[in-house]
Amino acid sequence: MGDDTWAALADQFADGAYASVKGRVRTYVMHQQLLEHLPPPPAPVLDVGGGAGHQSFPLAQAGYDVTLLDPSQAMLDKARQRLERLPEGVQRRVTLVQADGENAGEAVHGQRFAAVLCHGVLGYLEQPEPVIDQLCQCAAAGGVVSIMAGNANVAAVRPALERRWDDALASFDARSEIGVLGLPTRADTVEELSELIRSRGVEPLRWYGVWLFVDWLDFSGAELDPSDSQQVAAAAAVELEASRRDPYRQLSRIFHLVGRKGSAG
């Protein structure tokens, strides 16, 4: 698995990004979107590149059997720390596996899952196809594949909101940037990823935005207080509605694509 790129970023990612208003909104919105498509618990869920479990642990709390797979030992340590704070019954429903997404099928010993998640992973890969192969392979017949990725169609939004006008102008035709964590990232389109999963036997069902307004506020310099639970809940409700509607979802820097594997498996 090579060097652990995320070792130095685990705290910033798990305790910073996800603890922010944007992080809380992301978790809530994605969870609600997933529940629209998942079978009832305790269906098995595989979270590829699941990090510290921010998306899959709420599913375990809802009764799903979760396997969290990640190549980073540092991120898995964070996941384990967070898991230990959850009730014992929830802990028993979670399995942690260290492996690269490209080797997911082998790492889970050929198990097939009712849902396979891959959120915020593809943007860090030069080529998404090897991981997408594994996502579609690991889904059971009739199972759900859930992918969250950067939206290549709105690459100019972040630099423009940060008043980096030269960068914004160059971004209209760009596919890559240095992301908020300081790592190189690349973006995809809904159409491209839809075709990739369709060619692997997974039919796209629906796609959503993830966040819009809190993103714009954050990059424009507005202070958002994650401890104000009433405001966070109100923002999340607005973002959930925007994520389902055009043109709002089209303007989200992140999109969520959900597909279903054919019954032939």
Residue, then its C-alpha position, 0 to 999 in steps of 0.5 A: m500500500g506504500d506510504d500513508t499519504w493521510a498520516a499527517l492529515a488524519d486529524q485535520f480531516a477527521d477532527g477539522a473538516y467533518a467537524s465544520v458546518k460543511g462537514r456536518v451538512r455533508t454527512y446529513v445530506m448524504h445520509q438522507q440521500l442514501l436512505e432513499h435507496l438502501p434496503p432495510p437494515p441489517a443489510p451489509v454495506l461496504d465503505v471503500g475509502g471510508g476514512a474515519g467512518h463519518q458516513s458509514f458509522p451513522l448507517a451502523q447506528a441505523g442497524y446496517d452491518v458495515t465494513l469500512l475499508d481504507p488504505s491508511q492506518a492513520m485513518l483507521d486508527k481515527a475510525r477505531q477511536r470514534l467507534e469506541r465511543l459508540p454503543e457496544g451493539v453498534q461496534r459489533r456491526v462494524t468491521l475495519v479492513q486495511a486495503d487499497g480500493e483497487n484490491a477491495g474484492e480480495a480484501v473482503h474475500g469475495q463478499r458481495f454487499a447490498a450497498v457499496l459506498c465510495h465517497g470523496v476517493l476518486g478525486y485523489l486517483e489519477q484513473p478512477e476505473p480500477v476502483i470503479d471496477q471493484l465497487c461494481q464487482c463488490a455490489a451484490a445483484g440488485g445492490v446499490v453503488s454510491i459515489m461522491a465525486g468532485n464536479a468538473n463543471v463548476a471548477a471555477v467556483r472555489p477560486a472565484l469565491e476566494r477572489r483568485w481571479d486568474d486561477a478562476l479563469a484558468s479553471f473553466d477548462a481544468r480538471s485538477e487543482i490543489g484541494v482544501l487539504g493541500l493534496p492534488t485532486r481531479a474532478d469528474t462529471v455525472e455523465e462520465l461516471s454514469e457511463l463508467i458504472r453502466s458499462r460495468g452492469v450498474e444502472p444509474l438511478r439518480w444523482y444529487g448535489v451535496w452542498l451549495f450555500v454553506d460552501w459559498l459562504d465558507f469560501s467567501g469568508a463568512e464565519l459558520d458556527p458548528s456549535d449552533s445546532q439550530q443553525v446547522a440543522a436549518a442549513a442542512a434542511v435547505e441543502l438537502e432540498a437544493s441537492r435534489r433540484d435543478p439548477y442548484r444541484q448542478l452548481s454543487r462542487i460535489f455530486h452524489l451518484v447512486g446506481r443499482k447493479g443488475s439482477a443478473g449480478 
